[in-house]
Amino acid sequence: MSLPSTLSDRLAAALRAEGIDDALAVVTPAADTRFGDFQTNAAMVAAKALKKNPREVAASILDQLKVEDLCEPPTVAGAGFINFKMLDRALSEAVNFVRNDKHLGVESLQKPKTIIIDFSSPNVAKPMHVGHIRSTILGDSLARIASHLGHHVITDNHIGDWGTQFGKVIYGWKHLLNREALDQTPIDELVRLYREVNALEENDPALKEIVRHELVKLQQGDVENLEIWKQAVALSWKEFERLYGLLDITFDERLGESFYNDALAPLVDRLLAGGIAQVSEGAVCIFFPDIPALEEKPCLIRKSDGGFLYGTTDLATLEYREQRWKPDAIWYVTGAPQQLHFEQVFAAGRRMGITTDLRHIAFGSILGQDRKMMKTRSGENVELGGLLHEAMERALAVVVEKNPDLPKAEQEEIARLIGLGAVKYADLMQHRLTDYVFSWEKMLSFQGNTAPYLQNAYVRIRSIFRKAEAEGISLESAPIVIADSAERALALQILKFGEVLHAVLDDQRPNLLCLYLYEVANAFHSFYEACPILKSEDPVRSSRLALAGITAELLKSGLSLLGIGVPERM
Ligand code: ARG
């Protein structure tokens, strides 16, 4: 059991002895480490309910609390916080436990949930733009962390493979297609068709009508148009897959919008028949008179021309997911501009009787150096593939400069890990709702809160081990003994891992994990400066080596939960 859980168990016993609800036995890392390592506000919360003086309640809890084997006598501070300063002996025991635990002290959930994570979801015949980049990176990391904690996670890539863009794509395919370009760079060619037809249509109402007709034919099942659509989707998928492969991202399902086509009409009919939806000016809407924010913003599910909408598909998707997986929660990882859309879909879902915890995991934009939405020099959306390749190229230049003698293949592999890691980390380290300025210099720097800094901390530890081996130093496991204050600080960081992961999922914020890993690396560097490892004598040497070893494992595991790999040297 982890140290905070052991403390909270003891606290729970003391609370029960005092007739206080033991659900209050929550122990967290101390806000101010001058007063202790851990703290609890249990006395303050209990005092409020009991209408008593919190410091007196704290004192009576302390009378019952048996923790002499774990910490110094606990103290009461401020308005009634109870502080715990751990004994070195207890810390040693706790890190030895982490060292032998394959989950590094991270406790699995007692009540795992089934969570569907809807993320990435790019659109066919349109390049993935920075919004999809953020969704892809964020969604993947949340999926990794949730599964790591024991949740049953289903990842679903809800791609936009059915929509008005196909009228233009099909018209372009029939009249303007460059086969060779389609073979080589399919998404670029599809996008070119889309843009070109878009421009041609602008001043040509007759063409607009023809293009619209191509779309209608597709929707009505015209064989030729369906065939073109199928090919366009398949080619786009191939390209998306290549990017996901590069990013080491997989999906359990890839049920795009088209999967729900046949469900739309019956769904709307059912909602009308059930009185959940109403006809309004020829269109069909779900109204929310009881939700002030949506009072004037009904969810439109069928246009007056009979066409269905993004929201209709989302409701059909929701119904399908409910029936197939009976999830406890569904997380939609999509940019902040879609907030209203999801408010409407969720409200409509509740009207349909769905009680699942539905969450829009919104995020902000990636900005260029001019603090406007990031665009290429020619003013287009930044395309993910190009961005990732530039990241790897830039990283390769750094790797070659630092390690000119490594074989080329190894240099390239290291550059891949650094480059892709840098892009992912730069995104994940931000609070998801803030907009951030994209900066190659910053994200590829070996200093500061960056992926290369953390990867480098891992590499440094690995090189200590290689050196130990070369010097014939035994790596046999002697117990870890915490004595120095820098060892203490590192041990306390290591013990926080599980709690941080749970906190990430409370509000879907991987940036908490980034900050934590950065603090672990910093604590390691302070430890490394203050406490000689290989130059000390056993048993101190093997204790310190083991502490370094856990740190490396933890950095590797934490980074992998962000979807980031580590090289063995760099
Ligand atoms: N394809 C959509 C877009 O690019 C995102 C889909 C998000 N998921 C959903 N179930 N609506 O904006």
Residues whose N, C-alpha, C, O or C-beta is under 5 A from the ligand:
A	BS01	LIG	D118 S121 P122 N123 H158 I159 G160 T334
